[in-house]
């Protein structure tokens, strides 16, 4: 079924390539759960015609997202959001129904009752969780992840890339693994305990995007972060929303003299959590919007999983 929830806008006048504008918007809608697994996206030709751009631009954006494991492109069936391995029917099943399905598959595979009992007992005797591993390929995102999650947990928050985790698989037995849909694909080959693996949505930035949308033409939007990656993403999203109507100024938190000067001219400022305290001290009367990757419901999801399976 063609997704009715996909919303894409572009600015051809922006210095940000249209391909990058498409990648950021579609990627964010998948990561935030706005686009669901198996949702069908417009065809390459249909989206190109709708946006008035060359089909090769759409092809390049779709292929990039497919390489990242976010889209599934198949000839004859179109472009869909990649599956996430858990069907809604399984989610809604009772515990007994789940066990019956499992036992049926085990018996069909030739396994005995004793083999099942031994395997279940071994898996349930897992080591106690000693850390929360947060998987993100962008190393400069790692301070943001720690800043947002550590205040809520006594366990250490340890960001890690999928590549690093592949060389440190000894961490898996006593870790709770947390990641977003962006990063599931590179983890599929690892021996991960599904009871200690949380794939969460990230916040779609609705408040922040709304602040950008409401700015008058000629306004200045300031972005402050510890992450160059986040600043690039913010620039791409703003370009897609407003083109050249709104001037974008991006600064790293370390550039505090420049931040102080920029606050005298900015009409709104958006920052990450590690930058929030400094930005609010320097912003004066400029509206400040602090971006969050994790919602309160995601924090509760992690706490609940630790309580039941940690």
TITOR-357375 format. One line per 8 residues: number of its first residue (from 0); their letters; for each residue x, y, z of N, C-alpha, C. Coordinates in nm, 3 decimals. Atoms other than C-alpha are relative to their C-alpha. Last residue first. Example, Ala and Ser with C-alpha at 12.3 -4.5 7.8 and 13.67 -1.06 7.14 Angstrom:
2
1> SA> -0.082:-0.119:-0.006:1.367:-0.106:0.714:-0.077:0.109:0.073 | 0.089:-0.119:0.000:1.230:-0.450:0.780:0.090:0.120:0.000 .
% end
This chain:
310
309> XXXXXXXX> -0.137:-0.041:-0.035:1.831:-0.719:3.265:0.063:-0.085:0.105 | -0.095:0.090:0.064:1.526:-0.889:3.105:0.146:0.034:0.035 | 0.053:0.133:0.028:1.222:-0.753:3.287:0.105:-0.099:-0.050 | 0.068:0.057:-0.116:1.357:-0.443:3.462:-0.042:-0.145:-0.023 | -0.101:0.030:-0.102:1.606:-0.367:3.187:-0.064:-0.069:0.120 | -0.073:0.117:0.047:1.332:-0.392:2.924:0.108:-0.041:0.100 | 0.086:0.116:-0.012:1.110:-0.157:3.123:0.073:-0.128:-0.043 | 0.010:0.034:-0.142:1.385:0.099:3.166:-0.082:-0.128:0.020 .
301> XXXXXXXX> -0.130:0.054:-0.041:1.459:0.093:2.792:-0.004:-0.044:0.146 | -0.015:0.130:0.067:1.091:0.137:2.704:0.130:-0.067:0.042 | 0.077:0.098:-0.077:1.060:0.415:2.962:0.009:-0.139:-0.059 | -0.069:0.019:-0.128:1.342:0.609:2.796:-0.072:-0.105:0.084 | -0.116:0.084:0.029:1.176:0.553:2.458:0.080:-0.027:0.126 | 0.049:0.137:0.017:0.846:0.686:2.593:0.113:-0.096:-0.033 | 0.024:0.064:-0.131:1.022:0.996:2.727:-0.048:-0.144:-0.013 | 0.121:-0.046:-0.066:1.141:1.068:2.369:-0.011:-0.064:0.138 .
293> XXXXXXXX> 0.079:0.104:-0.068:1.498:1.017:2.255:-0.119:0.061:0.073 | 0.009:0.120:0.081:1.679:1.228:1.995:-0.098:-0.101:0.059 | -0.019:0.126:-0.070:1.611:1.560:2.166:-0.013:-0.116:-0.099 | 0.036:0.123:0.070:1.651:1.906:2.013:0.031:-0.122:0.085 | -0.097:0.104:-0.028:1.659:2.211:2.239:-0.047:-0.132:-0.061 | 0.067:0.130:0.012:1.467:2.502:2.089:0.106:-0.108:0.016 | -0.089:0.115:0.005:1.586:2.847:2.200:-0.085:-0.128:-0.005 | 0.064:0.128:-0.034:1.395:3.168:2.127:0.097:-0.117:-0.021 .
285> XXXXXXXX> 0.019:0.082:0.120:1.633:3.470:2.119:-0.064:-0.134:0.040 | 0.144:0.010:0.033:1.574:3.690:2.424:-0.026:-0.084:-0.124 | 0.078:-0.119:-0.035:1.923:3.639:2.571:-0.147:-0.023:-0.029 | 0.105:-0.035:0.097:2.082:3.354:2.378:-0.073:0.128:0.031 | -0.044:-0.100:0.096:2.414:3.334:2.565:-0.113:0.055:-0.088 | -0.069:-0.109:-0.070:2.305:3.153:2.882:0.036:0.114:-0.095 | 0.101:-0.077:-0.073:2.052:2.946:2.688:0.063:0.118:0.075 | 0.081:-0.078:0.095:2.321:2.842:2.442:-0.103:0.085:0.073 .
277> XXXXXXXX> -0.078:-0.112:0.051:2.563:2.737:2.716:-0.083:0.088:-0.091 | -0.030:-0.091:-0.110:2.307:2.521:2.895:0.074:0.124:-0.048 | 0.115:-0.077:-0.046:2.171:2.368:2.573:0.034:0.103:0.108 | -0.021:-0.143:0.023:2.494:2.263:2.404:-0.103:0.089:0.069 | -0.127:-0.043:-0.059:2.511:1.907:2.540:0.025:0.149:-0.014 | 0.000:-0.005:-0.145:2.135:1.874:2.474:0.134:0.041:0.059 | 0.011:0.131:-0.060:2.142:1.969:2.107:0.012:0.012:0.151 | -0.124:0.059:-0.050:2.072:2.318:1.975:-0.027:-0.142:0.051 .
269> XXXXXXXX> 0.028:0.139:-0.030:1.820:2.518:1.774:0.131:-0.066:0.042 | -0.117:0.086:-0.010:1.835:2.897:1.769:-0.045:-0.140:0.042 | 0.030:0.118:-0.080:1.577:3.148:1.651:0.126:-0.085:0.003 | 0.142:-0.010:-0.031:1.586:3.500:1.507:-0.050:-0.123:0.076 | 0.087:0.114:0.032:1.964:3.523:1.511:-0.144:0.026:0.040 | 0.060:-0.014:0.132:2.146:3.859:1.506:-0.102:-0.110:-0.033 | 0.045:-0.140:0.017:2.278:3.927:1.857:-0.078:0.018:-0.130 | 0.124:-0.021:-0.074:2.291:3.551:1.924:-0.053:0.142:-0.012 .
261> XXXXXXXX> 0.114:0.039:0.083:2.551:3.521:1.647:-0.133:0.024:0.071 | 0.022:-0.104:0.103:2.807:3.721:1.848:-0.125:-0.032:-0.081 | 0.042:-0.122:-0.069:2.777:3.493:2.153:-0.031:0.111:-0.100 | 0.139:0.022:-0.043:2.796:3.185:1.930:-0.055:0.127:0.066 | 0.085:-0.016:0.117:3.110:3.320:1.760:-0.147:-0.019:0.035 | -0.006:-0.143:0.035:3.281:3.364:2.096:-0.091:0.028:-0.119 | 0.088:-0.079:-0.087:3.156:3.020:2.202:0.005:0.149:-0.028 | -0.017:-0.135:0.055:3.300:2.824:1.911:-0.084:0.102:0.077 .
253> XXXXXXXX> -0.132:-0.051:-0.036:3.342:2.499:2.108:0.022:0.144:-0.047 | 0.006:-0.053:-0.136:2.967:2.436:2.083:0.133:0.063:0.041 | -0.028:0.101:-0.101:3.004:2.394:1.707:0.000:0.066:0.138 | -0.120:-0.014:-0.081:2.838:2.656:1.492:0.015:-0.119:0.094 | -0.028:0.115:-0.086:2.585:2.657:1.210:0.132:0.020:0.072 | -0.134:-0.013:-0.056:2.430:2.963:1.048:0.022:-0.114:0.097 | -0.039:0.100:-0.100:2.133:2.921:0.817:0.144:0.024:0.044 | -0.145:0.016:-0.009:1.976:3.214:0.631:0.033:-0.096:0.114 .
245> XXXXXXXX> -0.051:-0.012:-0.136:1.605:3.163:0.565:0.151:-0.024:-0.002 | 0.081:-0.100:-0.071:1.443:3.225:0.229:0.054:0.029:0.139 | -0.084:-0.114:-0.035:1.728:3.043:0.050:-0.078:0.109:0.074 | -0.089:-0.044:0.106:1.545:2.710:0.046:0.093:0.110:0.048 | 0.007:-0.144:0.026:1.281:2.704:0.318:0.091:0.049:-0.113 | 0.121:-0.068:-0.046:1.187:2.345:0.394:-0.011:0.143:-0.053 | 0.117:0.062:0.061:1.442:2.150:0.189:-0.128:0.074:0.036 | -0.002:-0.031:0.143:1.720:2.392:0.282:-0.123:-0.057:-0.070 .
237> XXXXXXXX> 0.043:-0.139:0.013:1.623:2.364:0.648:-0.004:0.041:-0.146 | 0.143:-0.007:-0.026:1.645:1.985:0.629:-0.053:0.141:-0.017 | 0.072:0.065:0.111:1.986:1.992:0.462:-0.150:0.009:0.019 | -0.012:-0.086:0.117:2.126:2.244:0.712:-0.079:-0.057:-0.118 | 0.089:-0.115:-0.022:1.994:2.043:1.005:0.003:0.095:-0.119 | 0.137:0.046:0.017:2.157:1.727:0.867:-0.099:0.116:0.016 | 0.022:0.022:0.143:2.490:1.908:0.828:-0.144:-0.044:-0.026 | 0.007:-0.132:0.064:2.470:2.043:1.183:-0.024:-0.015:-0.149 .
229> XXXXXXXX> 0.131:-0.056:-0.030:2.391:1.694:1.314:-0.018:0.138:-0.065 | 0.099:0.078:0.074:2.696:1.552:1.137:-0.140:0.056:0.022 | 0.004:-0.052:0.137:2.919:1.832:1.265:-0.104:-0.074:-0.084 | -0.012:0.095:0.111:2.824:1.724:1.616:-0.007:0.070:-0.135 | -0.134:0.058:-0.014:2.879:1.924:1.936:0.031:-0.088:-0.121 | -0.009:0.141:-0.037:2.582:2.135:1.833:0.145:-0.038:0.026 | -0.120:0.021:-0.081:2.459:2.487:1.767:0.000:-0.145:0.046 | -0.006:0.137:-0.050:2.214:2.578:1.489:0.133:-0.017:0.074 .
221> XXXXXXXX> -0.130:0.044:-0.050:2.121:2.939:1.419:-0.012:-0.143:0.052 | 0.016:0.115:-0.089:1.827:3.039:1.199:0.138:-0.048:0.040 | -0.122:0.078:-0.021:1.847:3.388:1.050:-0.029:-0.110:0.101 | -0.040:0.029:-0.138:1.535:3.549:0.908:0.130:-0.080:0.003 | -0.109:-0.088:-0.040:1.512:3.690:0.555:0.048:-0.022:0.142 | -0.108:-0.002:0.099:1.173:3.536:0.492:0.105:0.103:0.041 | 0.021:-0.088:0.114:0.975:3.516:0.813:0.117:-0.010:-0.096 | -0.085:-0.119:0.012:1.022:3.215:1.038:-0.036:0.083:-0.123 .
213> XXXXXXXX> 0.071:-0.122:-0.037:0.725:2.982:1.088:0.084:0.127:-0.012 | 0.107:-0.028:0.096:0.875:2.689:0.897:-0.066:0.135:0.027 | -0.061:-0.044:0.126:1.194:2.698:1.101:-0.107:0.041:-0.100 | -0.062:-0.131:-0.026:1.008:2.687:1.433:0.064:0.056:-0.127 | 0.105:-0.101:-0.004:0.788:2.408:1.299:0.054:0.139:0.023 | 0.035:-0.026:0.139:1.098:2.207:1.207:-0.112:0.105:-0.009 | -0.110:-0.074:0.061:1.219:2.244:1.565:-0.030:0.034:-0.146 | -0.002:-0.135:-0.056:0.886:2.143:1.716:0.106:0.086:-0.069 .
205> XXXXXXXX> 0.117:-0.076:0.045:0.850:1.846:1.481:0.000:0.144:0.050 | -0.035:-0.142:0.001:1.203:1.719:1.537:-0.114:0.090:-0.043 | 0.000:-0.057:0.135:1.115:1.365:1.428:0.035:0.148:-0.007 | 0.096:-0.108:0.009:1.224:1.213:1.762:0.006:0.065:-0.139 | -0.057:-0.126:-0.046:1.411:0.890:1.714:-0.105:0.108:-0.016 | 0.015:-0.114:0.090:1.241:0.553:1.694:0.073:0.120:0.060 | 0.092:-0.107:-0.038:1.375:0.260:1.890:-0.011:0.104:-0.111 | -0.006:-0.086:0.117:1.529:-0.077:1.812:-0.106:0.108:0.020 .
197> XXXXXXXX> 0.109:-0.094:0.018:1.590:-0.242:2.147:0.026:0.086:-0.123 | -0.024:-0.078:0.121:1.803:-0.556:2.182:-0.122:0.088:-0.024 | -0.085:-0.111:-0.043:1.834:-0.736:2.513:0.039:0.088:-0.119 | 0.062:-0.055:-0.121:1.547:-0.981:2.466:0.079:0.119:0.053 | 0.111:-0.092:0.032:1.664:-1.028:2.107:-0.069:0.059:0.123 | 0.114:0.050:-0.077:1.999:-1.172:2.228:-0.117:0.096:-0.024 | 0.063:-0.089:-0.097:2.238:-1.062:1.953:-0.119:-0.069:0.067 | 0.079:0.090:-0.087:2.470:-1.303:1.772:-0.065:0.078:0.115 .
189> XXXXXXXX> -0.056:0.019:-0.133:2.580:-1.045:1.506:-0.090:-0.091:0.085 | -0.081:0.123:-0.003:2.490:-1.083:1.137:0.055:-0.031:0.139 | 0.078:0.122:0.020:2.199:-0.838:1.151:0.081:-0.128:0.012 | -0.006:0.084:-0.120:2.395:-0.554:1.310:-0.058:-0.139:-0.022 | -0.136:0.052:-0.022:2.484:-0.363:0.989:0.011:-0.096:0.118 | -0.052:0.080:0.111:2.110:-0.337:0.895:0.141:-0.055:0.027 | 0.031:0.142:-0.018:1.984:-0.216:1.233:0.071:-0.086:-0.104 | -0.120:0.080:-0.022:2.163:0.120:1.222:-0.025:-0.149:0.019 .
181> XXXXXXXX> -0.112:-0.035:0.087:1.916:0.375:1.084:0.109:-0.108:0.002 | 0.018:0.072:0.126:1.626:0.195:1.253:0.111:0.031:-0.101 | 0.115:-0.048:0.077:1.762:0.325:1.583:-0.008:-0.079:-0.130 | -0.034:-0.068:0.124:1.988:0.154:1.836:-0.127:0.051:-0.066 | 0.102:-0.097:0.042:1.996:0.014:2.188:0.046:0.065:-0.130 | -0.035:-0.069:0.124:2.185:-0.299:2.297:-0.117:0.089:-0.042 | 0.126:-0.029:0.066:2.160:-0.410:2.658:0.034:0.086:-0.120 | 0.038:-0.136:0.041:2.494:-0.558:2.753:-0.144:0.004:-0.048 .
173> XXXXXXXX> 0.042:-0.075:-0.119:2.620:-0.863:2.944:-0.032:0.146:-0.032 | 0.074:0.078:-0.101:2.637:-1.123:2.665:-0.046:0.079:0.122 | 0.142:0.027:0.023:2.721:-0.866:2.391:-0.070:-0.075:0.114 | 0.084:-0.090:-0.078:3.050:-0.722:2.519:-0.149:-0.039:-0.005 | 0.001:0.048:-0.139:3.253:-1.024:2.398:-0.084:0.089:0.091 | 0.122:0.077:-0.024:3.146:-0.918:2.048:-0.005:-0.059:0.141 | 0.011:0.008:-0.146:3.415:-0.651:2.050:-0.126:-0.078:0.040 | -0.131:0.042:-0.052:3.540:-0.659:1.688:-0.001:-0.015:0.152 .
165> XXXXXXXX> -0.038:0.125:0.065:3.188:-0.654:1.541:0.134:-0.053:0.050 | 0.066:0.110:-0.070:3.095:-0.393:1.798:0.035:-0.135:-0.062 | -0.070:0.026:-0.125:3.355:-0.152:1.659:-0.060:-0.120:0.073 | -0.132:0.055:0.036:3.209:-0.181:1.308:0.080:-0.033:0.127 | 0.019:0.141:0.035:2.856:-0.135:1.442:0.133:-0.066:-0.034 | 0.042:0.019:0.138:2.968:0.188:1.609:-0.019:-0.149:-0.026 | -0.091:0.084:0.077:2.972:0.229:1.986:-0.051:-0.006:-0.143 | 0.025:-0.002:0.144:2.815:0.452:2.249:0.107:-0.081:-0.074 .
157> XXXXXXXX> -0.121:0.011:0.080:2.861:0.338:2.610:-0.036:-0.001:-0.149 | 0.041:-0.009:0.139:2.599:0.445:2.863:0.126:0.002:-0.084 | -0.073:-0.088:0.093:2.707:0.328:3.208:-0.058:-0.007:-0.141 | -0.098:0.073:0.082:2.436:0.171:3.425:0.073:0.097:-0.092 | -0.118:0.022:-0.084:2.270:0.399:3.680:0.109:-0.074:-0.077 | -0.040:0.136:-0.032:2.023:0.526:3.419:0.124:-0.004:0.090 | 0.115:0.085:-0.031:1.813:0.835:3.341:0.040:-0.139:0.050 | 0.073:-0.046:-0.118:2.086:1.102:3.353:-0.113:-0.093:0.044 .
149> XXXXXXXX> -0.065:0.029:-0.129:2.299:0.886:3.118:-0.076:0.051:0.121 | 0.039:0.124:-0.067:2.054:0.887:2.825:0.057:-0.016:0.141 | 0.145:0.021:-0.010:2.051:1.237:2.676:-0.037:-0.119:0.087 | 0.063:-0.112:-0.068:2.411:1.340:2.746:-0.150:-0.022:0.019 | -0.031:0.008:-0.143:2.548:0.999:2.652:-0.074:0.107:0.077 | 0.066:0.119:-0.053:2.370:1.000:2.317:0.023:-0.014:0.150 | 0.143:-0.032:-0.010:2.479:1.357:2.244:-0.075:-0.117:0.063 | 0.021:-0.084:-0.120:2.844:1.273:2.324:-0.148:0.039:0.020 .
141> XXXXXXXX> -0.014:0.074:-0.126:2.819:0.981:2.076:-0.013:0.087:0.125 | 0.130:0.006:-0.068:2.683:1.182:1.782:0.014:-0.056:0.142 | 0.023:-0.131:-0.061:3.040:1.274:1.676:-0.141:0.015:0.058 | -0.074:-0.012:-0.126:3.107:0.904:1.628:-0.025:0.135:0.066 | -0.058:-0.133:-0.004:2.834:0.877:1.365:0.068:0.022:0.135 | -0.120:-0.005:0.085:2.777:0.504:1.314:0.070:0.135:0.004 | 0.018:-0.109:0.095:2.542:0.483:1.610:0.128:0.014:-0.080 | -0.068:0.012:0.129:2.494:0.185:1.842:-0.036:0.117:-0.091 .
133> XXXXXXXX> 0.083:-0.073:0.095:2.409:0.254:2.204:0.075:0.005:-0.133 | -0.074:-0.035:0.121:2.553:-0.007:2.440:-0.095:0.068:-0.098 | 0.090:-0.024:0.114:2.387:-0.001:2.779:0.086:0.044:-0.117 | -0.014:-0.127:0.073:2.612:-0.156:3.044:-0.110:0.009:-0.105 | -0.100:-0.086:-0.065:2.643:-0.435:3.301:0.011:0.138:-0.065 | -0.040:-0.112:0.085:2.337:-0.645:3.217:0.091:0.095:0.078 | 0.066:-0.125:-0.034:2.334:-0.959:3.430:0.052:0.112:-0.089 | -0.069:-0.084:-0.096:2.462:-1.268:3.252:-0.081:0.127:0.028 .
125> XXXXXXXX> -0.093:-0.099:0.053:2.211:-1.488:3.076:0.066:0.080:0.112 | -0.104:-0.016:-0.102:2.055:-1.792:3.241:0.106:0.099:-0.045 | 0.058:-0.073:-0.112:1.741:-1.757:3.028:0.100:0.022:0.112 | 0.024:-0.140:0.039:1.939:-1.849:2.717:-0.056:0.082:0.115 | -0.129:-0.069:0.017:2.081:-2.165:2.876:-0.021:0.148:-0.034 | -0.061:-0.018:-0.132:1.742:-2.280:3.006:0.131:0.077:-0.011 | 0.075:-0.104:-0.071:1.581:-2.221:2.667:0.062:0.027:0.136 | -0.031:-0.129:0.062:1.854:-2.420:2.491:-0.070:0.115:0.071 .
117> XXXXXXXX> -0.139:-0.035:-0.029:1.833:-2.716:2.730:0.035:0.140:-0.055 | -0.010:-0.032:-0.142:1.454:-2.730:2.718:0.141:0.046:0.035 | 0.068:-0.128:-0.021:1.452:-2.712:2.335:0.015:0.043:0.145 | -0.085:-0.103:0.060:1.712:-2.989:2.307:-0.060:0.139:0.021 | -0.114:-0.022:-0.090:1.515:-3.203:2.553:0.092:0.109:-0.055 | 0.045:-0.074:-0.117:1.193:-3.159:2.351:0.117:0.032:0.093 | 0.072:0.076:-0.102:1.371:-3.270:2.034:-0.043:0.091:0.114 | -0.055:-0.013:-0.136:1.467:-3.068:1.727:-0.087:-0.075:0.100 .
109> XXXXXXXX> -0.059:0.124:-0.047:1.382:-3.195:1.377:0.058:0.007:0.140 | -0.143:-0.002:0.032:1.326:-2.858:1.212:0.073:-0.122:0.054 | -0.011:0.014:0.145:0.949:-2.918:1.209:0.146:-0.003:-0.045 | 0.028:0.140:0.031:0.973:-2.973:1.586:0.010:-0.026:-0.150 | -0.110:0.082:-0.050:1.145:-2.638:1.638:-0.021:-0.147:-0.037 | -0.114:-0.016:0.091:0.898:-2.458:1.411:0.117:-0.088:0.045 | 0.036:0.059:0.130:0.602:-2.600:1.603:0.116:0.009:-0.097 | -0.013:0.145:-0.013:0.770:-2.526:1.936:-0.035:-0.069:-0.132 .
101> XXXXXXXX> -0.142:0.036:-0.009:0.820:-2.159:1.836:0.018:-0.151:0.004 | -0.059:-0.023:0.133:0.462:-2.116:1.721:0.146:-0.043:-0.002 | 0.052:0.106:0.088:0.336:-2.281:2.043:0.058:0.015:-0.142 | -0.071:0.124:-0.029:0.564:-2.056:2.248:-0.046:-0.113:-0.091 | -0.138:-0.014:0.048:0.433:-1.743:2.078:0.078:-0.129:0.023 | 0.003:0.011:0.146:0.073:-1.856:2.128:0.141:0.008:-0.059 | 0.021:0.141:0.033:0.142:-1.916:2.498:-0.002:-0.021:-0.151 | -0.123:0.074:-0.028:0.292:-1.569:2.538:-0.015:-0.146:-0.038 .
93> XXXXXXXX> -0.023:0.024:-0.142:-0.008:-1.409:2.368:0.129:-0.078:0.017 | 0.024:0.136:-0.048:0.015:-1.281:2.011:0.026:-0.010:0.150 | 0.130:0.008:-0.066:-0.018:-0.909:1.933:-0.028:-0.138:0.058 | 0.005:-0.092:-0.113:0.350:-0.852:1.856:-0.128:-0.018:0.080 | -0.082:0.059:-0.106:0.357:-1.163:1.637:-0.007:0.087:0.125 | 0.075:0.115:-0.053:0.064:-1.037:1.428:0.078:-0.066:0.113 | 0.099:-0.045:-0.096:0.237:-0.699:1.394:-0.076:-0.117:0.061 | 0.132:-0.025:0.058:0.534:-0.866:1.228:-0.099:0.042:0.108 .
85> XXXXXXXX> 0.105:0.031:-0.097:0.883:-0.831:1.366:-0.134:0.037:-0.058 | -0.014:0.132:-0.060:1.190:-0.851:1.139:-0.107:-0.036:0.100 | -0.078:-0.007:-0.123:1.226:-0.483:1.066:-0.001:-0.130:0.077 | 0.061:0.067:-0.115:1.117:-0.479:0.705:0.091:0.003:0.120 | -0.048:0.134:-0.031:1.269:-0.224:0.469:-0.071:-0.056:0.122 | -0.082:-0.008:-0.120:1.055:0.072:0.367:0.039:-0.142:0.039 | 0.067:0.009:-0.130:0.929:-0.002:0.020:0.099:0.024:0.113 | -0.090:-0.041:-0.108:1.023:0.082:-0.338:-0.078:-0.002:0.131 .
77> XXXXXXXX> -0.020:-0.141:-0.037:0.852:-0.093:-0.627:0.097:0.019:0.115 | 0.077:-0.028:-0.123:0.717:-0.448:-0.650:0.027:0.140:0.053 | 0.134:0.058:0.005:0.813:-0.528:-1.011:-0.084:0.028:0.122 | 0.066:-0.019:0.129:1.183:-0.470:-0.970:-0.134:-0.072:0.000 | 0.012:0.123:0.079:1.272:-0.467:-0.604:-0.077:0.028:-0.127 | 0.035:-0.032:0.139:1.401:-0.179:-0.394:0.000:-0.130:-0.080 | -0.008:0.126:0.075:1.395:-0.232:-0.016:-0.049:0.031:-0.141 | 0.098:0.023:0.106:1.467:0.085:0.179:0.026:-0.135:-0.066 .
69> XXXXXXXX> 0.126:-0.065:-0.036:1.638:0.153:0.513:-0.110:-0.023:-0.103 | 0.093:0.097:-0.055:1.930:-0.091:0.485:-0.136:0.057:0.037 | -0.002:-0.014:-0.147:2.194:0.180:0.443:-0.097:-0.096:0.068 | -0.132:0.048:-0.045:2.251:0.063:0.084:0.012:0.007:0.152 | 0.003:0.146:0.009:1.876:0.107:0.027:0.132:-0.059:0.048 | 0.079:0.048:-0.114:1.892:0.464:0.158:-0.011:-0.152:-0.002 | -0.076:-0.029:-0.123:2.174:0.547:-0.086:-0.072:-0.056:0.121 | -0.107:0.099:-0.008:1.989:0.372:-0.370:0.085:0.021:0.126 .
61> XXXXXXXX> 0.056:0.130:-0.038:1.675:0.578:-0.303:0.110:-0.105:0.017 | 0.045:-0.010:-0.140:1.872:0.905:-0.307:-0.055:-0.134:0.048 | -0.118:-0.009:-0.085:2.058:0.814:-0.630:-0.038:0.004:0.148 | -0.067:0.131:0.001:1.740:0.701:-0.803:0.119:0.000:0.095 | 0.080:0.086:-0.088:1.560:1.022:-0.699:0.066:-0.138:0.010 | -0.017:-0.054:-0.135:1.838:1.231:-0.854:-0.075:-0.086:0.102 | -0.128:0.051:-0.051:1.846:1.007:-1.163:0.028:0.051:0.141 | 0.020:0.130:-0.067:1.473:1.076:-1.214:0.131:-0.056:0.056 .
53> XXXXXXXX> -0.040:0.109:0.086:1.543:1.443:-1.283:-0.009:-0.132:0.076 | -0.144:0.020:0.003:1.342:1.690:-1.076:0.033:-0.119:-0.089 | -0.055:-0.074:0.112:0.993:1.840:-1.090:0.151:-0.010:-0.010 | -0.089:-0.104:-0.049:0.896:1.726:-0.743:0.061:0.084:-0.111 | 0.067:-0.077:-0.105:0.590:1.525:-0.847:0.085:0.118:0.047 | 0.101:-0.086:0.064:0.753:1.414:-1.171:-0.067:0.090:0.103 | -0.071:-0.098:0.082:1.062:1.285:-0.989:-0.098:0.097:-0.065 | -0.053:-0.101:-0.092:0.843:1.118:-0.726:0.075:0.108:-0.077 .
45> XXXXXXXX> 0.111:-0.078:-0.058:0.638:0.939:-0.992:0.052:0.110:0.091 | 0.055:-0.092:0.100:0.945:0.832:-1.195:-0.109:0.089:0.059 | -0.101:-0.098:0.037:1.125:0.687:-0.896:-0.057:0.102:-0.097 | -0.101:0.051:0.092:0.811:0.516:-0.773:0.099:0.111:-0.033 | 0.026:-0.028:0.142:0.633:0.665:-0.474:0.111:-0.059:-0.087 | -0.033:-0.137:0.037:0.708:0.487:-0.146:-0.037:0.024:-0.146 | -0.046:-0.018:0.137:0.540:0.169:-0.024:0.021:0.148:-0.028 | 0.069:-0.109:0.069:0.522:0.113:0.350:0.059:0.017:-0.140 .
37> XXXXXXXX> 0.079:0.048:0.113:0.675:-0.228:0.431:-0.084:0.109:-0.066 | -0.054:0.111:0.078:0.809:-0.111:0.768:-0.103:-0.046:-0.103 | -0.006:0.130:-0.065:0.645:0.214:0.875:0.065:-0.104:-0.092 | 0.013:0.102:0.104:0.710:0.571:0.764:0.024:-0.135:0.065 | 0.107:-0.058:0.082:0.644:0.811:1.050:-0.028:-0.089:-0.120 | 0.118:0.085:0.002:0.850:0.576:1.267:-0.117:0.059:-0.076 | 0.096:-0.046:-0.101:1.108:0.841:1.361:-0.126:-0.085:0.004 | -0.058:0.014:-0.134:1.389:0.658:1.180:-0.097:0.041:0.110 .
29> XXXXXXXX> -0.013:0.143:-0.032:1.179:0.615:0.865:0.047:-0.018:0.144 | 0.136:0.053:-0.012:1.066:0.979:0.853:0.000:-0.150:0.029 | 0.056:-0.042:-0.128:1.422:1.092:0.928:-0.140:-0.056:0.020 | -0.068:0.070:-0.110:1.564:0.887:0.642:-0.057:0.035:0.135 | 0.050:0.138:-0.001:1.304:1.017:0.396:0.062:-0.078:0.116 | 0.143:0.002:-0.031:1.378:1.379:0.486:-0.055:-0.141:0.008 | 0.024:-0.040:-0.139:1.757:1.351:0.509:-0.147:-0.012:0.035 | -0.053:0.101:-0.092:1.792:1.150:0.187:-0.032:0.036:0.145 .
21> XXXXXXXX> 0.088:0.118:0.002:1.563:1.380:-0.013:0.045:-0.103:0.103 | 0.125:-0.040:-0.062:1.754:1.696:0.088:-0.096:-0.119:0.008 | -0.021:0.000:-0.144:2.080:1.519:0.009:-0.125:0.044:0.075 | -0.017:0.139:-0.044:1.962:1.439:-0.345:0.014:-0.006:0.151 | 0.135:0.054:-0.017:1.841:1.798:-0.389:0.007:-0.144:0.049 | 0.050:0.084:0.110:2.198:1.917:-0.336:-0.137:-0.059:0.031 | -0.001:0.141:-0.041:2.232:2.187:-0.065:-0.056:-0.085:-0.114 | -0.133:0.052:0.030:2.311:2.524:-0.228:0.015:-0.146:0.041 .
13> XXXXXXXX> -0.093:0.015:-0.110:1.938:2.592:-0.226:0.136:-0.051:-0.048 | -0.088:-0.117:-0.007:1.754:2.717:-0.532:0.107:-0.013:0.108 | -0.099:0.010:0.107:1.604:2.377:-0.612:0.100:0.115:0.004 | -0.029:-0.133:0.052:1.428:2.371:-0.278:0.111:-0.014:-0.104 | -0.138:-0.030:0.037:1.266:2.044:-0.185:0.010:0.146:-0.042 | -0.008:-0.128:0.067:0.956:1.917:-0.007:0.146:0.025:-0.033 | -0.130:-0.040:0.051:0.869:1.564:0.092:-0.012:0.136:-0.067 | 0.005:-0.143:0.033:0.586:1.435:0.306:0.140:0.043:-0.040 .
5> XXXXXX> -0.128:-0.056:0.042:0.526:1.062:0.331:-0.018:0.145:-0.046 | -0.059:-0.087:-0.101:0.214:0.982:0.532:0.130:0.067:-0.045 | 0.061:-0.132:0.013:-0.008:0.846:0.255:0.067:0.100:0.093 | 0.010:-0.077:-0.123:0.213:0.540:0.216:-0.059:0.137:-0.027 | -0.077:-0.123:0.009:0.132:0.342:-0.096:-0.021:0.082:0.126 | 0.084:-0.120:0.000:0.000:0.000:0.000:0.087:0.124:0.000 .
% end
